[in-house]
Structure formats: structure tokens, C-alpha cells
Amino acid sequence: MAENKPDSRRIVSSRHLAEGEGWELSELEFGLIIASNAFSRWMTRCMAAAGQPDLNPLEILILHNVNHRGKDKRLSDICFLLNIEDSHTVNYGLRKLLKAGLLASEKRGKEVFYRTSAEGAALCSAYRDVRRQCLLDGLSAADLPGKDLRELARSLRALSGHYDQASRAAASL
């Protein structure tokens, strides 16, 4: 039986990006792609099970972000915290959440501040319950201990900084 070298079994989405030095990053990027799509699918199905089937992943992220810590948020706060450059997509999501009665808004000077309505807060709570039941209860501490999850989260945040810097460099080419 032929022996496979570890790097001969590269799992990537774009082989042309995985040739030569740095192929491991292509493997990680493919992992990010499929994890991102799985997470998006999870969020929409979890939210549907919580009682709101008409929200897309960005709108769900916006709702949870506005609900975070019970503090009013501005459009710029939401974009900054979610690392979203295109504020128009967030603004569209905010309008949809307002229309659905999940958020309330208040104008203070030139700024508009958003907060979850009672219905929005209840929906976030229902989402948390579905998340616990369907995701957390099935995730064994032996599978991914909290320490490992925190380290993975730290690595992903650091990696996002590298991608942000690279995008700035690419924009200047």
C-alpha cells in the first residue's frame, strides 16, 4: 500500500490557491468556508425553531448584537462590533427588524440608537433555549473543552486582523 504524505491529502476548495508555500492557509480557508456556511444555516434554522423563520443570518447577528448587554447601539457600533464594512446591508437589516417589531429606535441629535423590543428580547431568549437544547447539549466537553474553544476564538480573531490588513494592502494595489 502506498504511503500518503500528509500534504498530499490537502482538503481545499481551490487547488490553484493551495500550490506552493502557504498551502495550509488554503486548507484553513476551506474550513472557514464550510464552517461559515454551516453556521449561517444553523442560525436561520435555530431562529426558525425559536419562532422567526423570516430572518437571514445577518439580521440574526444584528438582533443578537443589539440585544447584547441591553445597551442601545448605533449603526456604527453594530458595524464595528460585527466587523462589517458595508453599513448599507446592516441598515437594511435594522429597518427589517424594526418593521418586524423586534427592535425599537430613538433619534438623539443626529444619531439613531437601536434597542431590542420586548418581542425581540423574548425571541433572543427563545433562540438561546433552542441553542442550548440542539447545540450545547450535544457538544461534549470532551469534544471541544472550553479552553480549546477560547483558544480557537482567539486565533480566529487574530486571523481576521491579518485578513483586514491584507484587504487594505490589496485595495492600494
Number of C-alpha atoms within 10 A of each C-alpha: 3 4 5 8 8 7 9 7 8 15 17 19 15 12 12 10 14 17 12 8 8 10 18 16 13 20 19 12 16 16 15 13 14 12 12 12 13 11 13 17 13 15 20 20 19 22 23 15 15 19 12 16 12 11 19 15 18 18 21 22 18 21 25 18 21 25 22 15 8 11 13 18 19 18 18 17 14 21 19 12 10 14 11 14 11 9 14 12 13 21 17 12 21 24 15 15 21 18 11 14 14 21 22 18 17 12 10 8 6 6 12 14 18 22 23 27 17 13 13 22 20 14 20 21 15 18 23 17 16 18 18 13 11 12 14 13 10 10 12 10 12 7 9 12 11 11 10 12 11 12 11 13 12 12 12 13 11 11 12 13 12 12 11 12 12 12 11 11 10 9 8 7 5
